[in-house]
Amino acid sequence: MTNAEALILLVRTLSKNEKRSFRLGKKSTADYIVLFDLIDKDELITVDGLKEAFENKGKGAVFNVTVTYLYKLLLDKLLALRQNQDSDYSLMTQILKAKILFEKSIFPAALEILEKVKHDAAALEKNEALIMASRLELDYLHYLNMPDISEEDLINRHYSLNTALSNLGNLYEQSALYELLTHRIIFKGSVRTSSQKTSLNDLVFTEQNLVRKASTSFEAQKHHLLFQSAFLMAVGDEQSASDVLMQLNRLITEYPAIGNPLFYLAIIENMLENLRETGRYDQIPVFIERLAAISHPSQMVMMHISALAGLYRLLLLLDRGEFHKAKEFIDRSEELQPSLIEKLNPVLESKISLYVALVHIGLKDYRRARKTLVLAMLNKTCDLPIHRILRITGLIIHHKMNDSDYIYSESRSIKREIAKSGKAYRMESLILDVVGKSSYALMSTQKREQIWGKIKPRLDDIRQDVFEAQLLKIFDFSAWIESEILRTSFGETLRRNLESGIRYLSLIHI
């Protein structure tokens, strides 16, 4: 990536406050401000377009030089802003100040700063900063021939440093296990069989052993509860996962100074997912409000928060089959528009696109549903579990559009993918069977009832299966199957299933 490309992306991610702070006190005629404004005022500008527009200003400034200068200025400004917003930035800055003072032979001031950093880092459980400050302090004291330092004091300092190193090592191991678990879930999908659940035991046993020797610090508890919630959600134990997530929420409340907004965002996101999966829709608005209350200096993070809040407000309508209200909500929600969701991470973008497409399906606007889904399929999410759900939904759309050629080709492709991966939901196979039939609208009532008589037992069995519930968490595709064969209202079937708890039957067997 060139500096010009990075600069364009950086300017586009700045918040209004960051832009305001950067421009404060600067002349609008300065070359770098002219360059900044060209990027800021044109969201679609390219590097070539930017260079041409800048050179047309006719001030003789060199484009590449100005790009490099502006890029450095922006990063310096953002770093300065973060020092007042994030304890990690602040602590590291103080350590760097101590180094400068020591290099200038202002030893007492340098040591005073390091002592304060050690105190603040210990209180905030910032082990990296604590270790850096402790090690640097010992190096400086050694250079100064240990002034006024007893052997006992030196031993205590080394003991504190070793304790911090041990705690950090345990946290790194916990993080590694959590990341391995997350990787398996992302690239292999949620657990679908008992054998797949057993395959995670190596991570579970290792994590339990780590917990036994870990401290009771906020960070240690956080890592443990994160791992537990991810594992329980992956295996379909939604109630236990909910309990763990509530513990995480209480932990954040108890340690507000230590917790960071991104971690709290992850907790709320998981909590919202869990509430929906367990049918506790009445609690979702509460956590949407908590989500909306999160503040972060990154514009990208705030876009993620807004989109996530919009998504769950949409799901409150979609899951009830209120398609018209859902469509009205989409139309007036800026955070759910294609131009914005394409800037989100691929997982969230794909989820939003899927649910928007399902709203269009519910309204029988299959062309718009197809367009929405095509856009989602263009991002490289082939290894994400949601990708196959998008493909299955695409089959539903083309089935309604009577595109038999597409259905034949895509069904074969999906079956090959399932055979290759060895991971298939029975619900996926059932949908493939349903869309493989000719239009049910052309069948007699007797014929459709015969088909339903064969499919309903399969559907009831799937609903009772805890592992099959993993797919129904995403959306109640069973409602579409029932409404399609019996020619009943899709929205009414969704609402009935939701109110009767049919979608969550498998939870009682956990």
C-alpha positions in Angstrom: 0.0 0.0 0.0 1.4 3.4 -1.0 1.4 6.4 1.4 -1.3 8.1 -0.7 -3.6 5.1 -0.5 -3.0 4.8 3.3 -3.6 8.6 3.7 -7.0 8.4 1.8 -8.1 5.6 4.1 -6.9 7.3 7.2 -8.8 10.6 6.4 -12.0 8.6 5.7 -11.8 7.0 9.1 -11.4 10.2 11.1 -14.3 11.2 13.3 -15.7 14.8 13.2 -14.0 15.6 16.5 -10.6 14.3 15.2 -11.0 16.4 12.0 -11.9 19.5 14.0 -9.0 19.0 16.3 -6.5 18.5 13.5 -7.6 21.6 11.6 -7.7 23.9 14.7 -5.4 26.8 14.3 -4.1 25.8 10.8 -4.3 28.0 7.7 -6.7 26.8 5.1 -4.3 27.7 2.4 -1.5 25.5 3.6 -0.6 22.8 1.0 -1.3 19.9 3.4 -4.7 21.3 4.4 -5.6 21.7 0.7 -4.7 18.0 0.3 -6.7 17.1 3.4 -9.8 18.9 2.2 -9.6 17.3 -1.3 -9.8 13.9 0.4 -12.3 14.9 3.0 -14.8 16.4 0.5 -14.7 13.5 -2.0 -15.5 10.0 -0.6 -14.8 8.4 -4.0 -11.5 10.1 -4.8 -8.7 7.8 -6.1 -5.0 8.3 -5.8 -4.7 9.4 -9.4 -7.7 11.8 -9.0 -6.3 13.2 -5.9 -2.9 13.9 -7.5 -4.5 15.6 -10.5 -6.8 17.7 -8.3 -3.9 18.7 -6.0 -1.6 19.6 -8.8 -4.3 21.7 -10.4 -4.3 24.0 -7.4 -1.2 25.4 -9.0 0.9 26.2 -5.9 3.9 24.2 -7.1 3.9 21.8 -4.1 5.2 18.3 -4.7 2.3 15.8 -4.3 4.3 12.9 -2.8 6.1 15.1 -0.3 2.9 16.7 0.8 1.2 13.3 1.2 4.1 12.1 3.4 4.0 15.2 5.5 0.2 15.1 6.0 0.2 11.4 6.8 2.8 12.0 9.6 0.9 15.0 11.0 -2.3 13.1 11.2 -0.7 10.1 12.9 1.1 12.4 15.4 -2.2 14.2 16.1 -4.1 11.0 16.6 -1.4 9.7 19.0 -1.6 12.9 21.0 -5.4 12.6 21.3 -5.2 9.0 22.3 -2.9 9.8 25.2 -5.9 11.4 27.0 -8.4 8.7 25.9 -6.5 5.4 26.4 -4.4 4.4 29.4 -2.2 2.2 27.2 -1.1 5.2 25.1 -0.7 7.3 28.2 1.5 4.8 30.1 3.7 4.2 27.1 4.1 7.9 26.5 5.2 8.4 30.1 7.8 5.6 29.7 9.2 7.4 26.6 9.3 10.7 28.6 11.3 8.9 31.3 13.8 7.6 28.8 14.3 11.1 27.4 14.8 12.6 30.8 17.4 9.9 31.7 19.2 10.5 28.5 19.4 14.2 29.5 20.8 13.1 32.9 17.8 14.3 34.8 17.8 11.1 36.8 15.4 11.9 39.7 12.6 13.1 37.4 13.0 10.0 35.2 12.8 7.6 38.2 9.8 9.5 39.6 7.9 9.0 36.3 8.7 5.3 36.2 7.6 4.8 39.8 4.3 6.5 38.9 3.9 4.4 35.8 4.5 1.2 37.9 1.8 2.3 40.3 -0.8 3.2 37.7 0.0 0.1 35.5 -0.4 -2.2 38.6 -3.8 -0.6 39.4 -5.0 -0.9 35.8 -3.5 -4.4 35.4 -1.4 -3.2 32.4 1.2 -5.9 32.7 3.2 -4.9 29.6 3.6 -1.3 30.8 4.4 -2.6 34.3 7.1 -4.9 33.0 8.7 -2.2 30.8 8.7 0.4 33.5 10.1 -2.1 36.1 12.8 -3.4 33.9 13.8 0.1 32.8 13.9 1.3 36.4 16.2 -1.6 37.3 18.5 -0.8 34.4 18.7 2.9 35.4 19.3 2.0 39.1 22.1 -0.3 38.1 23.6 2.4 35.9 23.6 4.8 38.9 25.2 2.1 41.2 22.1 1.3 43.1 21.7 4.6 45.1 20.0 4.0 48.5 18.8 0.5 47.4 19.1 -2.3 49.9 19.5 -5.9 48.9 16.1 -6.7 50.3 14.6 -3.8 48.3 16.3 -5.1 45.1 15.0 -8.6 45.7 11.5 -7.3 46.2 11.7 -5.3 43.0 12.8 -8.5 41.1 10.1 -10.5 42.7 7.4 -8.0 41.6 8.8 -8.0 38.1 8.8 -11.8 37.9 5.2 -11.9 39.2 4.2 -9.5 36.5 6.0 -11.7 33.9 4.3 -14.8 35.1 0.9 -13.2 35.1 1.5 -11.9 31.6 2.6 -15.3 30.4 -0.6 -16.9 31.7 -2.7 -14.3 30.0 -0.9 -14.9 26.7 -1.6 -18.6 27.1 -5.3 -17.9 27.8 -5.5 -15.6 24.8 -3.9 -18.2 22.6 -6.5 -20.8 23.6 -9.3 -18.3 23.0 -8.0 -17.4 19.6 -7.6 -21.1 18.7 -11.1 -21.8 19.7 -12.4 -18.8 17.8 -10.4 -19.9 14.7 -12.0 -23.4 14.8 -15.5 -21.9 15.1 -14.9 -19.4 12.2 -13.4 -21.9 9.8 -15.1 -25.1 10.8 -18.4 -23.7 12.0 -20.3 -24.4 15.2 -20.3 -27.9 16.7 -22.7 -30.1 14.8 -22.0 -33.5 16.2 -21.0 -35.1 19.5 -17.6 -36.0 18.0 -17.0 -32.4 17.0 -17.7 -31.3 20.6 -15.2 -33.9 21.8 -12.6 -32.5 19.4 -12.6 -29.3 21.4 -11.7 -31.1 24.6 -8.0 -30.5 24.2 -8.6 -26.7 24.4 -11.1 -27.0 27.2 -8.7 -29.2 29.4 -5.8 -26.9 28.8 -7.8 -23.8 29.6 -9.0 -25.4 32.9 -5.4 -26.2 33.9 -4.4 -22.6 33.2 -7.3 -21.3 35.3 -6.1 -23.3 38.3 -2.8 -21.5 38.3 -3.9 -18.1 37.1 -4.4 -15.1 39.3 -7.8 -13.8 40.3 -7.1 -10.5 38.4 -9.7 -8.8 36.2 -7.7 -9.8 33.0 -7.5 -13.5 34.1 -11.2 -13.7 34.9 -12.0 -11.9 31.6 -10.0 -14.3 29.5 -11.5 -17.3 31.3 -15.1 -16.1 30.9 -14.6 -15.2 27.2 -13.3 -18.7 26.5 -16.2 -20.3 28.4 -18.9 -18.2 26.7 -17.4 -18.9 23.2 -17.2 -22.6 23.9 -20.7 -22.9 25.3 -22.2 -20.9 22.4 -20.3 -23.1 19.9 -21.8 -26.3 21.4 -25.3 -24.9 21.6 -25.5 -24.6 25.4 -27.2 -21.2 25.2 -28.4 -21.0 28.8 -25.0 -21.7 30.3 -23.5 -19.3 27.8 -26.0 -16.6 28.9 -25.0 -17.1 32.6 -21.3 -16.7 31.7 -22.0 -13.6 29.6 -23.9 -12.1 32.6 -20.8 -12.7 34.7 -18.7 -10.9 32.1 -21.1 -8.0 32.2 -20.9 -7.8 36.0 -17.1 -8.0 35.8 -17.1 -4.9 33.6 -19.3 -3.1 35.9 -17.1 -3.9 38.9 -13.9 -2.8 37.1 -14.9 0.2 34.9 -11.5 1.8 35.0 -9.7 -1.4 33.8 -12.2 -2.6 31.2 -11.9 -1.1 27.7 -14.7 -0.2 25.3 -13.8 -2.8 22.7 -14.0 -5.6 25.2 -17.3 -4.3 26.5 -18.5 -4.1 22.9 -17.7 -7.8 22.4 -19.6 -8.7 25.5 -22.7 -6.8 24.5 -22.5 -8.2 21.0 -22.4 -11.8 22.4 -25.1 -11.0 24.8 -27.4 -9.7 22.1 -26.8 -12.9 20.0 -27.5 -15.1 23.0 -30.7 -13.3 23.9 -32.0 -13.7 20.4 -31.0 -17.3 20.2 -32.8 -18.1 23.4 -35.9 -16.1 22.5 -35.6 -13.5 25.2 -36.5 -10.6 22.9 -37.9 -8.5 25.7 -34.3 -8.0 27.0 -32.8 -7.1 23.7 -33.7 -3.3 23.7 -31.9 -3.0 27.1 -28.7 -4.2 25.6 -29.1 -2.2 22.4 -29.2 0.9 24.7 -26.1 -0.2 26.4 -24.5 -0.8 23.0 -25.5 2.7 21.9 -23.9 4.2 25.1 -20.4 2.9 24.2 -18.0 5.6 23.1 -14.8 5.1 21.2 -12.5 7.5 19.3 -12.3 5.3 16.2 -14.9 6.1 13.6 -14.8 2.5 12.3 -15.6 1.2 15.8 -18.5 3.6 16.1 -19.8 2.6 12.6 -19.6 -1.1 13.8 -21.6 -0.1 17.0 -24.3 1.8 15.0 -24.6 -1.1 12.4 -24.9 -3.7 15.2 -27.6 -1.7 17.0 -29.4 -1.3 13.7 -29.2 -5.0 13.0 -30.8 -6.0 16.2 -33.5 -3.5 15.9 -34.2 -5.0 12.5 -34.2 -8.5 13.9 -36.9 -7.6 16.4 -39.1 -7.0 13.4 -37.9 -9.7 11.1 -38.2 -12.6 13.5 -41.8 -11.6 14.2 -42.5 -11.7 10.4 -43.2 -8.0 10.4 -41.7 -7.5 6.9 -43.4 -4.2 6.0 -42.2 -2.6 9.3 -38.8 -4.1 8.8 -38.5 -2.6 5.2 -39.6 0.8 6.5 -36.9 0.6 9.2 -34.2 -0.4 6.6 -35.2 2.6 4.4 -34.8 5.1 7.2 -31.7 3.6 8.8 -28.5 5.2 7.5 -26.4 2.5 9.2 -28.0 -0.3 7.2 -27.4 1.2 3.8 -25.2 -0.7 1.3 -22.7 2.2 1.0 -22.0 2.0 4.8 -22.2 -1.7 5.5 -19.6 -2.4 2.8 -17.1 -0.6 5.1 -17.8 -3.0 8.0 -15.9 -6.2 8.7 -16.9 -9.1 6.4 -18.8 -11.1 9.1 -21.1 -8.2 10.1 -21.6 -7.0 6.5 -22.7 -10.5 5.5 -25.1 -10.9 8.4 -26.8 -7.6 7.7 -27.0 -8.4 4.0 -28.5 -11.8 4.8 -31.2 -10.3 7.0 -32.0 -7.5 4.6 -32.4 -10.1 1.8 -34.7 -12.1 4.0 -36.9 -9.1 4.5 -37.2 -8.7 0.8 -38.1 -12.4 0.5 -40.8 -11.9 3.0 -42.2 -9.1 0.9 -41.9 -11.2 -2.3 -39.4 -8.7 -3.8 -37.1 -11.4 -5.0 -35.1 -9.2 -7.4 -34.1 -6.9 -4.6 -33.4 -9.9 -2.4 -31.1 -11.3 -5.1 -29.3 -8.0 -5.6 -28.7 -7.7 -1.9 -27.4 -11.2 -1.6 -25.1 -10.8 -4.7 -23.4 -7.8 -3.1 -22.8 -9.8 0.1 -21.4 -12.8 -1.9 -18.8 -10.5 -3.6 -16.8 -10.1 -0.4 -14.3 -12.8 0.3 -16.1 -14.7 3.1 -15.7 -18.2 1.6 -14.3 -19.5 4.8 -16.9 -18.0 7.1 -19.9 -20.2 8.2 -22.3 -17.5 7.1 -21.2 -17.9 3.5 -23.1 -21.2 3.0 -26.2 -19.7 4.6 -26.0 -16.9 2.0 -25.8 -19.6 -0.7 -28.8 -21.5 0.7 -30.8 -18.3 0.9 -29.8 -17.6 -2.7 -31.4 -20.9 -3.7 -34.6 -19.9 -1.9 -34.7 -16.7 -4.0 -34.0 -18.4 -7.3 -36.6 -21.1 -6.4 -39.2 -18.3 -6.1 -38.0 -16.9 -9.4 -38.4 -20.3 -11.1 -34.7 -20.2 -12.2 -34.3 -24.0 -12.5 -30.9 -23.8 -14.3 -29.4 -21.8 -11.4 -30.9 -24.1 -8.8 -29.5 -27.2 -10.5 -26.0 -25.8 -10.9 -25.8 -24.1 -7.4 -27.3 -27.2 -5.6 -24.7 -29.4 -7.2 -22.0 -27.0 -6.1 -23.2 -26.8 -2.5 -23.5 -30.6 -2.3 -19.9 -30.9 -3.5 -18.8 -28.3 -0.9 -20.7 -30.2 1.8 -19.2 -33.5 0.8 -15.7 -32.0 0.7 -16.0 -30.4 4.1 -17.9 -33.3 5.7 -20.0 -30.7 7.6 -23.7 -30.6 6.8 -26.8 -29.6 8.7 -29.9 -31.8 8.0 -31.7 -28.5 7.6 -29.4 -27.6 4.7 -30.2 -30.9 3.0 -34.0 -30.4 3.6 -33.9 -26.9 2.0 -32.0 -28.4 -1.0 -34.8 -31.0 -1.3 -37.5 -28.4 -1.0 -36.1 -25.9 -3.6 -35.4 -28.9 -5.9 -39.1 -29.3 -6.4 -41.1 -27.5 -9.1 -43.3 -24.6 -8.0 -45.6 -25.6 -5.1 -48.1 -23.0 -6.4 -48.9 -25.3 -9.3 -49.5 -28.3 -7.2 -52.9 -29.4 -5.9 -53.7 -29.0 -2.2 -53.7 -32.8 -1.9 -50.2 -33.1 -3.4 -48.7 -30.4 -1.2 -50.2 -32.0 1.9 -48.7 -35.3 0.9 -45.3 -33.7 0.6 -45.8 -31.9 3.9 -46.7 -35.2 5.6 -43.3 -36.6 4.6 -41.3 -33.5 5.4 -42.9 -32.5 8.8 -41.4 -35.5 10.7 -38.0 -34.6 9.4 -38.5 -31.0 10.4 -39.8 -31.9 13.9 -36.7 -34.1 14.4 -34.4 -31.4 13.3 -36.0 -28.9 15.7 -35.4 -31.3 18.6 -31.7 -31.6 17.7 -29.4 -29.4 19.8 -26.7 -29.4 17.0 -29.2 -28.5 14.3 -30.3 -25.6 16.4 -27.0 -23.9 15.3 -28.6 -23.1 12.0 -32.0 -22.1 13.4 -30.1 -19.6 15.5 -29.3 -17.6 12.4 -32.8 -17.7 11.0 -36.0 -19.9 11.3 -35.7 -21.5 7.9 -38.2 -24.1 9.1 -40.9 -21.4 8.9 -40.1 -20.7 5.2 -40.2 -24.5 4.4 -43.6 -24.8 6.1 -45.1 -21.7 4.5 -43.7 -22.6 1.0 -45.2 -26.1 0.9 -48.5 -25.3 2.6 -48.9 -22.0 0.8 -49.4 -20.1 4.1 -48.2 -16.7 5.1 -44.5 -16.7 5.7 -44.8 -13.8 8.2 -47.6 -15.5 10.2 -45.6 -18.8 10.3 -42.5 -17.0 11.7 -44.6 -15.2 14.3 -46.4 -18.4 15.4 -43.1 -20.3 15.7 -41.6 -17.5 17.7 -44.6 -17.2 20.1 -44.9 -20.9 20.6 -41.2 -21.4 21.1 -40.9 -24.0 18.3 -37.6 -22.4 17.1 -36.0 -23.1 20.5 -37.2 -26.6 21.2 -33.7 -28.1 21.0 -32.6 -26.0 24.0 -34.6 -28.2 26.4 -32.4 -31.1 25.6 -29.1 -29.5 26.7 
